Every structure is written in C-alpha cells, then in structure tokens.
C-alpha cells in the first residue's frame, strides 16, 4: 500500500463505523422531524422524508461495504456532503427550530473539523446550505424560530447519543493508536539494532550508499587507487599449535586493532580473508591520488608499529614465537564497484594492479612493507623508502621495481639512515645501512668534493 493510500485509510472510517454514525444522524433527524408532524394530519412529504432517511442510512452501508480501500475515502467524503444536505433539508422542514438548529450545526462543524479541517468545514456548510435551498422546492419554511419542547428534546437525545458514541469510538481509536505507536517504537528500536549489526558486515562505502538510497553510486567505474594487502606469516602453522578458541580470540583481537588503524587513516576494508586483510584508498571520499597513497603507506607503517606491542602482549599470553606480518602496496587504475548476480552482489576492486599488490605482499619479508614504483613516486616526499631493486613477480612478464618502506620522514629524526633527493641536474641516493666501512671515507670524499664544486660554481 502506498503512503497516499495509507493516509486515506487512516482518515476514512470503516464502512461499519460509518454506518453506526450515519444511522445515529439519520435517526436524530428523523426523530426531530417526527416530533414536528401533526399526527392528526400527517404530511406525505414528511413521512416520505423520514422513510428516505432510514433507507439512506441502511443503503449507504451496503454501498460503501463493497468498495475498495482506495475508493472508500472519496465515497465517504461525498456521502458526508449528502449527510449535511439532509440535515439542512430536515431543519428547513421544521421551520428552523432553535435548539435543533444549534445542535445539528454544532455536529456538522465538529464532524467537519475532525475529519478534514477548515476545507471540509466549508464544504459541509456549503452542502448544508444546498440542502436548505433544495427544501424550498418542496416546502416554504415560515422562518418562525420554534421552541417546541418536543422537537428540542428529540433533537437533544439524538445528538447527545451521537456525541457519546463518537467519544467512545475516539477513545478506542486513541487506545489502538497508542498501542500501535509502542509497537512501532519497538520495531524501530530493533530495526536500528539489526541495521547496526548489518553495517558491520558491509564496507562503510556500501552501507552509506544503501542507507542514503544512493546505491546507484556503487556502479563499477575506473579509478586510480592504492591497494593494500597484509597477512600473518606462518599463521596456518600457528593454527595447528593452539586451541581453536584461543586462535579465534587472537585473530579477532588482531583484526580489531588493525581495523581501528584503517579507520583512523580513512581506508575502506574490502575484505578479510582469514588472517589476510585487503584495504582500499581512493575508492570513495578520495583526497587525491597522492594523498590517498600517503595515507595508505602511513597506515601500513602504523600497523607495523602496532604489531610490536601486540607481539609482546601475545608473548605474555604464552605464544613464544612472535607473529609477524607482511604487507604489500600498489597504486594504479582498477575497476571499483559492485560485481555479481541479481541475487548476490559484492563490492570490490578488480584489475592487474590488485594482483600486483597481492604479489608484493607475498614477496615481502616478515615485518616488511613492499611498495611498487608507482606508489613510491607518490609518497617518497613523506615516506622514507629503500630501493630493493627489481623482483620477478608471478603473472608479470617484466621484473617489478620495488621499494621497502622504512618510516615516515618526520619520525626518523637523527636516526635517519636513508637519503634520497632529486632536482634538475642533481640526483642523490644514500642508504647508510648498505655502505661498507671500507667505503665510508670514499663516500664522504665524493660528497664533500661535489659540495665544494657546487659552492664554487657560478650559476648563470
């Protein structure tokens, strides 16, 4: 049912309820008219009107009872105009007796304001006026404001019964609405709990898009992103040595800590594959290819440092052999979006660059972060890296140039052992950890000689 239909069904009473209220109105009007009749000389017009009122009440029930919910509201609106018109007709036949006029007019205003507001009030009063005008065709009212006690009493009893029944009906309706509201609040509470639980199984990008009704933004597209892979070295061997419960607790603790670091750096966890983690940077909320790359490598450095504290914690728990992770990062164009069938979709990234990131992770040593040349070119100003030459990677015909991440340049300080810089006509690469003792003086002499020549040279 649409929201419009739901609104109409709430505004419209059921056919049975309409029948009860319309019957009360018709009986009140018929009783008022009957008390006005001179029984020694019964008017055929008045008798026919009384019979018509009773038949109308019964006939409209069968008419509305067979209608669908979407047309019931419209029919009920038109029938309320007929109700008001009949009341105007009856009051005109009674020559506008004071109390019946006041009571029936009050009932019309009350009914209109309850069911439709000011617009309905104007419509029902217009229908009431039309009923009075129609009455002039059959009867010319004398406009004598009669105060006959018989007429007034019958009107008072009928209208009072109407208001009492309506009060009981509204009380029951408010009670049902109160119960429905509590049920709705409980459903909303459980919906939020279920939504929260579901959000933990989906990448933030997917959850945000679905929650905002923008799942069309998840369509596959080409983007230049940074892809991160990591896994724990010899985790399968560890799984054979410790109990399943302890292993599960250890793994969950490790993934929790790593996930916090991913969140801090703004990455998207693509998936967990046992102890392996795949993270994307730049798939959504990109800050630029370079910034995404720097955040990705910075995250890897933070994970490496976090592992040192986790190793001590696990050692104190009885795990003698420290767990070590290997990490690989690559940057390149990939296809990002949802893939799968109509019944099952997966948000992920595909492409050769993804495979390269995975291969770099496999080629890395324990506690080592290997990055590709593309990644290094984007983050070298912020991240200190060491050139590791070229390696042969499965699935790639040509050797791949790789670099080992040392640390953030700002965190190295006086302990910095790797220097690299480039300018027009200048290129320097110095890794002090690789300089042999017997080459030390030769390197210093070369640097000093180059610096002296540069100082003496007049730049034109």
Secondary structure, DSSP 8 states (H G I E B T S, - for coil): --HHHHHHHHHS--HHHHHHHHHHHHHHHHHHHHHHS-TTS--HHHHHHHHHHHHHHHHHHHHHHTS-HHHHHHHHHHHHHHHHHHHHHHHHHTT--HHHHHHHHHHHHHHHHHHHHHHHHHHHHHHHHHHHHHHHHH----------HHHHHHHHHHHHHHHHHHHHHHHHHHHHHHHHHHHHHHHHHHHHHHHHHHHTTS-HHHHHHHHTT-GGGGS-EEEEEEEEEEEETTHHHHHHHS-HHHHHHHHHHHHHHHHHHHHHTT-EEEEEETTEEEEEESSSS---HHHHHHHHHHHHHHHHHHHHHHHHHHHHTT--S---EEEEEEEEEEEEEEEE-SS-EEEEEESHHHHHHHHHHHHS-TT-EEEEHHHHHHHTTTEEEEEEEEE--TT-SS-EEEEEEEEEHHHHGGG--EEEEEETTEEEEEETTT--GGGHHHHHHHHHHHHHHHHHS---
